[in-house]
């Protein structure tokens, strides 16, 4: 992890508290979702509240519905193409 400083009268080796070690472990486990810098619990709460605001939810619902519509259209095309291929296969039999 980190290099230890030589133990002399002038320098003492830093020893993190058990709470700090636990917090660092949690941060390491969540590293895949890191952002620039760290946020305080208050900032995290503020972000969560913002995400739950009705405007955000409504925007997400609109995006979801548009995505679903696109998927349904693609599925319909896929099913039609499958039927076409089956008809062509049966013509050859």
KAQUI-V665390 format. One record per pair of residues at least 24 apart in sequence whose ideal C-beta (glycine too) atoms are under 8 Angstrom apart, sorted by the first residue. I is the first residue (numbers start at 1). J is the second residue. Records with the same first field share a line. If there is no record, write none. Layout:
I = J + J
//
This chain:
none
//
